Amino acid sequence: MESNKIIDVLIVGAGPTGTSLAIDLVRRGLDVRIIDKAPHAFQGSRAKGIQPRTLEVFDDFEVITDILSQGSLYPLLGIHLGPITIPWPMFKNKRATASTPYPNTWLIPQYTTDSALHNQLKKLGRNVDFGRKLIGFTQGLEAVVSRVSFSNGEEEIISRYLVGADGGSSEVRQQLGVNFIGSTDEQDRILIVDAITTGLSRNRWHVWPGRNGKFVGACPLPNSQLFQWMIRLAPEEEPPESLIDINRRIQSHTRNLRIVLKEMKWRSVFRPNIRLAEVYRSKRVFISGDAAHVHTPAGAQGLNTGIQDAYNLGWKLAQVLAGASDDLLDTYEMERRPIAASVLGLSTKKYNGISNLDPSSIRRGKDEQQLTLTYHGGPLASSASDRTNTLESGDRAPDAFLFDSKGKGVRLFDLFRGSHFTLIAYGNRAARDLARINWPVNGAQLKRIVVNSSWILQADYVLNDLKHTFESVYSPPDDTLILIRPDGYIAHISSSEDLNSLYNSIHKMTPNAEFSGERAGESNITNKPFSHERGYRAN
Ligand SMILES: Cc1cc2nc3c(=O)[nH]c(=O)nc-3n(C[C@H](O)[C@H](O)[C@H](O)COP(=O)(O)OP(=O)(O)OC[C@H]3O[C@@H](n4cnc5c(N)ncnc54)[C@H](O)[C@@H]3O)c2cc1C
């Protein structure tokens, strides 16, 4: 058995959730290992819908160019009803705006997404340790000792924290004894096949409805000759295995003998589970992604929700390792579990609607896009915060297009990119206050942005809102300070000269440090319930 030094975080599972977390932690300078029991990266197309909010995370992770170049917009659905094919828009495609640079759900197979994330991790100097399986762990006060097996031995990995991003049948969750509450309909199975296919146009996501929701679907996968086939099986049906049998099954359902699957690249039988972990944390061990929540594929939420989990947890782990209060780590479950509960409801509703041939369940809108998702009312969005005309604490900080002193255009998202917090001061007095804010030396640093101030004060960027996009998107009163968390959500809004509540907000999220005289009051995170409904705000 090999033995090692103490690392900061061991991540189990190199799917989209674990790899996103690894990227976020490594770019923050943490000592991280990521292991996966599989011998190589996942080969299937499985999750193929990337939501706009996840594209924004990919922008922050600097993988967006790869993702955009290898994917496409969704084609229209082609619903085959006997001899008639009805074109049906699943999405209303929108133009990019100043606040939302990626407004549309993006079609890209999971093997390409995983590969883009693995490549980015590699660029940051880390590789996934494939062929290494977590078989057990024990946690003490200071660290977690994990046992990992590989082809010719076992090793012990000691880490400050352990994160199970190890999928729906998570070993980490099971070893913690965490209940995975919900149901599995053993009768409901979907055969998924990636195959090179002829006799079918590539400009439609073809769907052949059947009785009792037993549909067959074929979605063209961008940058390939492949289609992702989904065949919802009848309760007692034996899933066809060989290409000949799969072709026979498809041709009999579609009544189209011209459709031929030529080469099968991946095949899997999938049972939609609808389950949510009772807790996401046990002391130094966390679960995220499918390890914490699973649901039907309807609505394209699983991978996206897993990546958002990782994005929420990453900066908090780094801050606590740098000396912030351990309470900050409790906010991961408090913020993310209600969101997952909403996603389970949304995806189940869509899935049942598809079974009942309800056309509204095929349409995708803002609920799925995850842009209106808010942590407002949660533990880090203080009720003492002010609000602007359009935004409250806990909301996503939108993009905006501003100009520097030389008249060069600057996107806010370009300035948010990285591991720091951002403080935006709008107006002269706010700019003066921004210059006075003391920031802790340890942990994530602060980027200071001044907008529309004639005073030259201490700031990283001094910008002008020449086209009024900031004004219309953020709509702040004069002299407002907006504190943005490293994961792009608004932590606090201050429109008054009293900065106490801003300091309290900073104190909850950063290592203890000497602040300037203004800091006051209690800053403990209260464990107040954050209702599921608040998780998704429909606005
Ligand atoms: C047909 C279908 C379509 C879907 N479509 C979408 C979609 O369009 N959009 C969307 O967002 N989601 C979709 N999903 C869901 C999505 O695929 C999952 O939510 C996503 O893969 C979860 O990512 P993850 O990283 O949490 O887990 P996984 O991708 O399952 O990765 C877990 C990893 O952990 C590893 N592992 C497990 N146990 C151990 C261990 N003991 N030691 C070491 N490693 C271990 C596994 O090998 C695996 O690589 C779809 C799912 C299906 C089945």
PDBQT file of the ligand as one rigid body, heavy atoms in Angstrom, charges set to zero:
ROOT
HETATM    1  C1  LIG A 601     -30.297   9.517 -21.674  1.00  0.00    +0.000 C 
HETATM    2  C2  LIG A 601     -29.789  10.596 -20.802  1.00  0.00    +0.000 A 
HETATM    3  C3  LIG A 601     -29.835  11.879 -21.265  1.00  0.00    +0.000 A 
HETATM    4  C4  LIG A 601     -29.398  12.914 -20.441  1.00  0.00    +0.000 A 
HETATM    5  N1  LIG A 601     -29.465  14.165 -20.921  1.00  0.00    +0.000 NA
HETATM    6  C5  LIG A 601     -29.044  15.183 -20.158  1.00  0.00    +0.000 A 
HETATM    7  C6  LIG A 601     -28.991  16.502 -20.685  1.00  0.00    +0.000 A 
HETATM    8  O1  LIG A 601     -29.318  16.752 -21.845  1.00  0.00    +0.000 OA
HETATM    9  N2  LIG A 601     -28.533  17.509 -19.871  1.00  0.00    +0.000 N 
HETATM   10  C7  LIG A 601     -28.146  17.245 -18.590  1.00  0.00    +0.000 A 
HETATM   11  O2  LIG A 601     -27.784  18.200 -17.888  1.00  0.00    +0.000 OA
HETATM   12  N3  LIG A 601     -28.135  15.996 -18.080  1.00  0.00    +0.000 NA
HETATM   13  C8  LIG A 601     -28.563  14.956 -18.826  1.00  0.00    +0.000 A 
HETATM   14  N4  LIG A 601     -28.495  13.690 -18.341  1.00  0.00    +0.000 N 
HETATM   15  C9  LIG A 601     -27.952  13.425 -16.971  1.00  0.00    +0.000 C 
HETATM   16  C10 LIG A 601     -26.421  13.460 -16.938  1.00  0.00    +0.000 C 
HETATM   17  O3  LIG A 601     -25.875  12.500 -17.799  1.00  0.00    +0.000 OA
HETATM   18  C11 LIG A 601     -25.901  13.227 -15.529  1.00  0.00    +0.000 C 
HETATM   19  O4  LIG A 601     -26.621  14.067 -14.650  1.00  0.00    +0.000 OA
HETATM   20  C12 LIG A 601     -24.413  13.573 -15.433  1.00  0.00    +0.000 C 
HETATM   21  O5  LIG A 601     -23.623  12.664 -16.142  1.00  0.00    +0.000 OA
HETATM   22  C13 LIG A 601     -23.973  13.557 -13.970  1.00  0.00    +0.000 C 
HETATM   23  O6  LIG A 601     -22.618  13.892 -13.891  1.00  0.00    +0.000 OA
HETATM   24  P1  LIG A 601     -21.765  13.477 -12.628  1.00  0.00    +0.000 P 
HETATM   25  O7  LIG A 601     -20.378  13.958 -12.899  1.00  0.00    +0.000 OA
HETATM   26  O8  LIG A 601     -22.445  13.932 -11.393  1.00  0.00    +0.000 OA
HETATM   27  O9  LIG A 601     -21.813  11.890 -12.578  1.00  0.00    +0.000 OA
HETATM   28  P2  LIG A 601     -21.325  10.835 -13.673  1.00  0.00    +0.000 P 
HETATM   29  O10 LIG A 601     -21.297  11.429 -15.019  1.00  0.00    +0.000 OA
HETATM   30  O11 LIG A 601     -22.126   9.619 -13.452  1.00  0.00    +0.000 OA
HETATM   31  O12 LIG A 601     -19.805  10.554 -13.260  1.00  0.00    +0.000 OA
HETATM   32  C14 LIG A 601     -19.495   9.810 -12.092  1.00  0.00    +0.000 C 
HETATM   33  C15 LIG A 601     -18.094   9.220 -12.258  1.00  0.00    +0.000 C 
HETATM   34  O13 LIG A 601     -17.715   8.617 -11.022  1.00  0.00    +0.000 OA
HETATM   35  C16 LIG A 601     -16.987   7.439 -11.278  1.00  0.00    +0.000 C 
HETATM   36  N5  LIG A 601     -17.069   6.579 -10.089  1.00  0.00    +0.000 N 
HETATM   37  C17 LIG A 601     -18.168   5.967  -9.589  1.00  0.00    +0.000 A 
HETATM   38  N6  LIG A 601     -17.861   5.286  -8.456  1.00  0.00    +0.000 NA
HETATM   39  C18 LIG A 601     -16.536   5.456  -8.256  1.00  0.00    +0.000 A 
HETATM   40  C19 LIG A 601     -15.622   4.991  -7.266  1.00  0.00    +0.000 A 
HETATM   41  N7  LIG A 601     -16.005   4.200  -6.238  1.00  0.00    +0.000 N 
HETATM   42  N8  LIG A 601     -14.317   5.336  -7.355  1.00  0.00    +0.000 NA
HETATM   43  C20 LIG A 601     -13.902   6.138  -8.376  1.00  0.00    +0.000 A 
HETATM   44  N9  LIG A 601     -14.725   6.598  -9.351  1.00  0.00    +0.000 NA
HETATM   45  C21 LIG A 601     -16.030   6.271  -9.282  1.00  0.00    +0.000 A 
HETATM   46  C22 LIG A 601     -17.667   6.863 -12.517  1.00  0.00    +0.000 C 
HETATM   47  O14 LIG A 601     -16.796   5.996 -13.228  1.00  0.00    +0.000 OA
HETATM   48  C23 LIG A 601     -18.018   8.128 -13.310  1.00  0.00    +0.000 C 
HETATM   49  O15 LIG A 601     -17.023   8.462 -14.247  1.00  0.00    +0.000 OA
HETATM   50  C24 LIG A 601     -28.917  12.627 -19.141  1.00  0.00    +0.000 A 
HETATM   51  C25 LIG A 601     -28.842  11.312 -18.691  1.00  0.00    +0.000 A 
HETATM   52  C26 LIG A 601     -29.272  10.315 -19.517  1.00  0.00    +0.000 A 
HETATM   53  C27 LIG A 601     -29.164   8.918 -19.025  1.00  0.00    +0.000 C 
ENDROOT
TORSDOF 0
